Amino acid sequence: MSQDSIGSLPIMTLTFISNVIRSAAESGWHNVDVGGLMKNETGLTTVVVNRHRARGLAECRYGGDLQYRHMIYIGVGSGIAAGLYIDRQLLSGPRGGAGEIGHTTVEPDGPLCPCGNHGCLQLLSAGPAIEQEYRKTIRQSNHTQSFTDRGIDLQLVKAQDVCAAAENGDDLAIGVVKKAADYLGIAMANLLNTFNPEAIILGGFVPNASSLFVETAMKTMRQRAMHPLSSETVVMTSRFKEIGGALGAANFALDKYISLSFF
Ligand SMILES: [Zn+2]
């Protein structure tokens, strides 16, 4: 089962062995046996996988560039998580938490995260961070009145709106998108140096809404990662949108019960 089928909660850490969500701090879920609940309701064997890691599995096996066997998928939406793929197999870790880059530190004295850490990546680079930073920037620049005059409630501005404004040349929006993307680029450089992937795929509604976000993150990654590694790593956006989660989750379930070899 993909998290797609239970909504869009930014679930942090999943245990695949028992299908228990160990911690989803933003939603207050701790040790919730989602797999057991679903099995009781449906009578079907159930597996649980984080939505971003499921989407990455689909990109890894059916995406546009199948020549890459060692890849990283990074989903940037309401939260941030990655999937790590070696020989097109998802690296889960013993508790299913491999790839929780959204809760890695990119700003030591940054804001307090619900996970208990300070300066987590997703607090500075995900969709809600872009929205909050844009509101703050608008207020500080005294542009609030122009929004009100146009009948726009600044509190309702979404990350996609900020990305669209940046694509249309809004200087304040451009600054906000670049700042968020810079933080992601730092995390990408660290991942690149650690795993030396052939490709990094960016998915989720933020990269899909902003080429500026993707280009800025890639530029920062190349500046900060070891050059011999970064120069040969391809960065691209995801091929699949929402269907990718279901496709990847089905693959994940097959992996658990049927041994398949890919390519
Ligand atoms: Zn955190």
Boltz pocket constraint, residues with backbone or C-beta under 6 A from the ligand:
constraints:
  - pocket:
      binder: B
      contacts: [[A, 102], [A, 103], [A, 104], [A, 113], [A, 114], [A, 115], [A, 116], [A, 117], [A, 120]]
      max_distance: 6.0
